[in-house]
Amino acid sequence: MREGEARLKIQDVIHESHLEADILYDGNTVYNMYKILSNLKSIIDQGTLYDDKRPRLIPIGSMLRMPTVGNTILSEYFYKFLINTCGSIAHYSIQGWVTEYPTVEDLKTFFKKNEYGKPVREWIPFWHTDALKIVDEIEKMLFPFQAYLKRP
């Protein structure tokens, strides 16, 4: 079986068996699509990736202030998918990432053009079929009109 096929089968087993363990194939994580999509639905419903009214500033020393968002709706699992697979740097922490991309509109912009100047789908290698499947579903949720236009 080729890697692309195996990754999709493993992804199905992860979902069907409700596995919580991280599973690697050739050193790369096979992601649970439903865990990510469930988190994305919460983010879309809220409109932001954090649950406070707005980002706040925390003091660093006597003069400098760093923006932060406090509690995030973005899960650690989805965050790791974004930084390890989608062409984003970590921004120091999940709070730093959410401060950089605080709203659903910012997340849409990121999926159109990641931090390396490419659409996320084009950034992911062809053999990473589980991640490509997840990105396809994320784009359907973020851009429902475009998904409707692409239907045969």
N, C-alpha and C positions, 0 to 999 in steps of 0.2 A: 504494500500500500504506500502510496506517495505521501509526503509530509502534509500537503494541503488537505488531502482526504482525511488523514489521521487526525489532524487538528480539529476538523469539523465534527468528527465522531466523538472525540474526547470532549469537545464542548457540549455535545448533546448528553453525554453520560454525566457530566458535571451538573447539568440542569436537572435531568431526570432523577438523579440520585441525591440531589440537594447537598452536594459535597461542599464543604467549607475549606478544604485544603487547597493550597496553591499547587497546581500541577504544571510541570515544565515539560516541554518537548524540545529536545536538542538545546536545552539551556534557556528557552524562551517561554514565558508564561502563556498558558492557554486560558483565556478569560471567560468568565461566566457572563454571557450576554444579558441574561435576564436581571442579574444583579445590577448591572450598569444601567439598563433601560429603566428599571424601577426607580433608581436614583434620579435619572434624567427626568422622568415624569414629575417627581416631587419638585425638581428645580423649575421646570416649565410652569407648574401650577403656582409656585411662589413668585416666579419672575426674576428671582435673584439666586445666586449661589450661596447666600448667607441668610441667616434668619433675623438679623438685626435690621432696624429701619435704614441704616446707612453705615458705611465704613466709619471708623473713628480713628483718631490719632493717639498713639501711645508715646510717652516721652522716652527719649534715649539721651541721657545726659541732661544738661540744663537748657539747651537750646533746640536740639534736633527733635523732630517728631516724625514717627514712622506710621503710615496708614496701616490699619489692620481691620479685619471684619469680625473678629470674635468667633462666635459659633458659626460653623458652615453647614449648609445643606449638602454640599458636595461631599460625597463619602471618600474615605481614604482609598477604597478600592477603585472608584472612578478616577480619582486623582492620580493613582499609580498608572492606570491605563493611559491617561493623558500625557504624563511625563515620560513614560517608558515606551510608548508606542506611537503617539500621535504627533511628535515633532514639537515638543514643548520642553523648556527647561523647568526645573523645580520651583524657581522663585523662592528659594530658601525653605518653604513649608507650604502646607495646604492653605494656610491663611494668606501667605504671600501670593499664591496662585490666584486665589479668589479675589484678592485686592486688585490684581492685574486684570482679571476678567470677572467683574462682579455681577453682571446681568446676563440674561438669556441672549440679548442682542450681542453682547461681547463674546459669548460662547459661539454664536452663529458666525461672527466675524472670524474667530479662531478656526472654525472648521472650514471656512472658505479659504483662509490663508494662514497657515501655522507660523511659528516663529522662524522658520527657515524659508518662508515665502512661497510655500506650496499648499494646495488644498490637502487636507489631512488624508484623504483617500489615495492621493498620488504619492504620499510620503511612505505609506506602509508597503513593505515588500510583498510580492505576489504569493510567496509561500506562507505568509501569515494570514491564512484564510479565515481563521476565527476572528481576528481583529478587523479584517475587511468586512466581514458579515456584520459585526457590531457597528462599524462606521456607517454602513449602508442603512441600518435601522435607526441610528442616531440622526442621520440626515433626513430620513423620512419624518421623524418627529420634529426636528427643528425647521425643516422646509417642506411642510405638507403640500403646498401648492406645486412645487417643482416635482415632488414624488408623484402627484396626480398627473402631471403632464407627461412623465416618463412612462406611464402605463401603456402596454401594447393595445 
